[in-house]
Amino acid sequence: MRIALYQGSPQPLDIRGNLERLEEQAQFAAVQGAGLLVCPEMYLSGYNIGREEVLRLAEPADGPAARAVASIARGNGIAIVYGYPERGEDERIYNSVQLIDARGNRLANYRKTHLFGELDRAMFSPGGNHFPVVELNGWKVGMLICYDIEFPENARRLACDGAELILVPTANMEPFDFICQVTVRSRAHENQCYLVYANYCGAEGEIEYCGHSSIIGPDGSILAMGGRDKVLLLADIDLQKVANGRASTPYLQDLRAELHSAPRD
């Protein structure tokens, strides 16, 4: 499967404009043969927008914006992962990402479980114990959001549940370039899975984003990486390389899970 990753500056508070931009990127990615397009965290609304605007713009997982994304996916024959503010059935607001397949079907919705600092906590409730792994084009796919990937337990949980590809929409900012350069490669290697890290570039209020989005192989190799500017990254991924990696570096098979759940002496 060929994956496309969109790195661009946020367009805060402009859901219509972000949907138009998504249409453009989906068209271009599909022409390039991509079967999946991954966008950053809170793509539809912008990330650093404050509690009042999050409350105003939040929608349910099957709301009007989701239906618009489904139409874009179906019209261009490409699956899409995008971030958005979700109004849950409990009326809480979540920082969420959704995966919609090339037929416009909603395959999975994930709510950010590890909130970053006061910025996240002022706007969102943390997601619960729901880490879906679903099938897309023959791949087992899991999702995390930004700060989630900095906790190795999250990626390991998805890998132990069968994930071969982990998608991570993010809004990583300076001075945390280290995460872009090192941490995401480690997470891919230690779980022998592909990892897609879709970040913003440019500024949003007082935040300066790192850029350096990437598509990482199961051996930790960089298949594609952006700089500080807008870019659409493309890379081909191969399921056999996941199998080969897990055979040659059998961390998942050798993991003694009972030691991590057992009480300490």
WOCOR-V964602 format. One record per residue. N is the residue number from 1. RES is the residue in one small letter. OMEGA is omega in radians with two decimals (* if undefined). Layout:
n=N res=RES omega=OMEGA
n=N res=RES omega=OMEGA
This chain:
n=1 res=m omega=3.05
n=2 res=r omega=-3.13
n=3 res=i omega=3.00
n=4 res=a omega=3.12
n=5 res=l omega=3.13
n=6 res=y omega=3.00
n=7 res=q omega=3.11
n=8 res=g omega=3.07
n=9 res=s omega=3.08
n=10 res=p omega=2.97
n=11 res=q omega=-3.00
n=12 res=p omega=3.02
n=13 res=l omega=-3.03
n=14 res=d omega=-3.11
n=15 res=i omega=3.13
n=16 res=r omega=3.12
n=17 res=g omega=3.13
n=18 res=n omega=3.04
n=19 res=l omega=3.09
n=20 res=e omega=3.10
n=21 res=r omega=3.11
n=22 res=l omega=3.09
n=23 res=e omega=3.14
n=24 res=e omega=-3.11
n=25 res=q omega=3.11
n=26 res=a omega=3.11
n=27 res=q omega=-3.10
n=28 res=f omega=-3.14
n=29 res=a omega=-3.14
n=30 res=a omega=3.09
n=31 res=v omega=3.11
n=32 res=q omega=3.07
n=33 res=g omega=-3.13
n=34 res=a omega=3.06
n=35 res=g omega=-3.09
n=36 res=l omega=3.06
n=37 res=l omega=-3.13
n=38 res=v omega=-3.12
n=39 res=c omega=-3.07
n=40 res=p omega=3.07
n=41 res=e omega=3.11
n=42 res=m omega=-3.05
n=43 res=y omega=-3.00
n=44 res=l omega=-3.01
n=45 res=s omega=-2.87
n=46 res=g omega=-3.03
n=47 res=y omega=-3.04
n=48 res=n omega=-3.01
n=49 res=i omega=3.07
n=50 res=g omega=-3.03
n=51 res=r omega=-3.08
n=52 res=e omega=-3.12
n=53 res=e omega=3.06
n=54 res=v omega=3.11
n=55 res=l omega=-3.11
n=56 res=r omega=-3.00
n=57 res=l omega=-3.08
n=58 res=a omega=3.12
n=59 res=e omega=3.01
n=60 res=p omega=-3.09
n=61 res=a omega=3.12
n=62 res=d omega=-3.07
n=63 res=g omega=-3.08
n=64 res=p omega=3.14
n=65 res=a omega=3.11
n=66 res=a omega=3.11
n=67 res=r omega=3.09
n=68 res=a omega=3.10
n=69 res=v omega=3.11
n=70 res=a omega=3.11
n=71 res=s omega=3.10
n=72 res=i omega=3.13
n=73 res=a omega=-3.12
n=74 res=r omega=-3.10
n=75 res=g omega=-3.11
n=76 res=n omega=3.10
n=77 res=g omega=-3.11
n=78 res=i omega=3.04
n=79 res=a omega=-3.07
n=80 res=i omega=2.96
n=81 res=v omega=-3.09
n=82 res=y omega=3.09
n=83 res=g omega=-3.10
n=84 res=y omega=3.03
n=85 res=p omega=-3.06
n=86 res=e omega=2.95
n=87 res=r omega=-3.07
n=88 res=g omega=3.09
n=89 res=e omega=3.07
n=90 res=d omega=-3.13
n=91 res=e omega=3.00
n=92 res=r omega=-3.14
n=93 res=i omega=-3.10
n=94 res=y omega=2.97
n=95 res=n omega=-2.94
n=96 res=s omega=2.94
n=97 res=v omega=-3.12
n=98 res=q omega=3.08
n=99 res=l omega=3.11
n=100 res=i omega=-3.06
n=101 res=d omega=-3.03
n=102 res=a omega=3.06
n=103 res=r omega=3.13
n=104 res=g omega=3.13
n=105 res=n omega=3.05
n=106 res=r omega=-3.07
n=107 res=l omega=-3.07
n=108 res=a omega=3.04
n=109 res=n omega=-3.12
n=110 res=y omega=3.12
n=111 res=r omega=-3.11
n=112 res=k omega=-3.06
n=113 res=t omega=-3.09
n=114 res=h omega=-3.06
n=115 res=l omega=-3.06
n=116 res=f omega=2.98
n=117 res=g omega=-3.11
n=118 res=e omega=3.14
n=119 res=l omega=3.10
n=120 res=d omega=-3.01
n=121 res=r omega=3.10
n=122 res=a omega=-3.04
n=123 res=m omega=-2.90
n=124 res=f omega=2.87
n=125 res=s omega=3.11
n=126 res=p omega=3.07
n=127 res=g omega=-3.13
n=128 res=g omega=-3.05
n=129 res=n omega=-3.11
n=130 res=h omega=-3.11
n=131 res=f omega=-3.02
n=132 res=p omega=2.95
n=133 res=v omega=-3.04
n=134 res=v omega=3.14
n=135 res=e omega=3.07
n=136 res=l omega=3.11
n=137 res=n omega=3.11
n=138 res=g omega=3.13
n=139 res=w omega=2.99
n=140 res=k omega=-2.93
n=141 res=v omega=3.00
n=142 res=g omega=-3.10
n=143 res=m omega=2.97
n=144 res=l omega=3.14
n=145 res=i omega=2.93
n=146 res=c omega=-3.06
n=147 res=y omega=3.13
n=148 res=d omega=-3.05
n=149 res=i omega=3.14
n=150 res=e omega=3.03
n=151 res=f omega=-3.04
n=152 res=p omega=-3.14
n=153 res=e omega=-3.08
n=154 res=n omega=3.11
n=155 res=a omega=3.14
n=156 res=r omega=3.11
n=157 res=r omega=3.13
n=158 res=l omega=3.13
n=159 res=a omega=3.12
n=160 res=c omega=3.07
n=161 res=d omega=3.02
n=162 res=g omega=-3.08
n=163 res=a omega=3.07
n=164 res=e omega=-3.11
n=165 res=l omega=3.12
n=166 res=i omega=-3.10
n=167 res=l omega=-3.01
n=168 res=v omega=2.93
n=169 res=p omega=-3.01
n=170 res=t omega=3.02
n=171 res=a omega=-3.05
n=172 res=n omega=-2.97
n=173 res=m omega=2.98
n=174 res=e omega=0.19
n=175 res=p omega=-3.01
n=176 res=f omega=3.11
n=177 res=d omega=-3.13
n=178 res=f omega=-3.13
n=179 res=i omega=3.14
n=180 res=c omega=-3.00
n=181 res=q omega=-2.96
n=182 res=v omega=-2.98
n=183 res=t omega=-3.08
n=184 res=v omega=3.09
n=185 res=r omega=3.10
n=186 res=s omega=-3.13
n=187 res=r omega=3.11
n=188 res=a omega=-3.08
n=189 res=h omega=-3.04
n=190 res=e omega=3.08
n=191 res=n omega=-3.12
n=192 res=q omega=3.10
n=193 res=c omega=2.99
n=194 res=y omega=3.14
n=195 res=l omega=3.14
n=196 res=v omega=-3.04
n=197 res=y omega=-2.99
n=198 res=a omega=-3.04
n=199 res=n omega=2.96
n=200 res=y omega=2.88
n=201 res=c omega=3.13
n=202 res=g omega=-3.03
n=203 res=a omega=3.04
n=204 res=e omega=-3.00
n=205 res=g omega=3.14
n=206 res=e omega=-3.10
n=207 res=i omega=3.00
n=208 res=e omega=-3.06
n=209 res=y omega=-3.05
n=210 res=c omega=-2.92
n=211 res=g omega=3.10
n=212 res=h omega=2.97
n=213 res=s omega=-3.07
n=214 res=s omega=2.95
n=215 res=i omega=-2.97
n=216 res=i omega=3.12
n=217 res=g omega=-3.10
n=218 res=p omega=3.03
n=219 res=d omega=-3.12
n=220 res=g omega=-3.12
n=221 res=s omega=3.11
n=222 res=i omega=3.09
n=223 res=l omega=3.08
n=224 res=a omega=3.09
n=225 res=m omega=3.09
n=226 res=g omega=3.04
n=227 res=g omega=-3.12
n=228 res=r omega=-3.03
n=229 res=d omega=3.09
n=230 res=k omega=-3.14
n=231 res=v omega=2.93
n=232 res=l omega=3.13
n=233 res=l omega=3.10
n=234 res=l omega=3.05
n=235 res=a omega=3.07
n=236 res=d omega=3.11
n=237 res=i omega=-2.98
n=238 res=d omega=-3.10
n=239 res=l omega=-3.13
n=240 res=q omega=-3.14
n=241 res=k omega=3.02
n=242 res=v omega=3.13
n=243 res=a omega=3.13
n=244 res=n omega=-3.13
n=245 res=g omega=-3.12
n=246 res=r omega=3.06
n=247 res=a omega=-3.08
n=248 res=s omega=3.11
n=249 res=t omega=-2.91
n=250 res=p omega=3.12
n=251 res=y omega=-3.06
n=252 res=l omega=3.11
n=253 res=q omega=-3.07
n=254 res=d omega=-3.12
n=255 res=l omega=3.09
n=256 res=r omega=-3.03
n=257 res=a omega=-3.10
n=258 res=e omega=3.13
n=259 res=l omega=-3.10
n=260 res=h omega=3.12
n=261 res=s omega=-3.10
n=262 res=a omega=3.07
n=263 res=p omega=-3.14
n=264 res=r omega=3.07
n=265 res=d omega=*
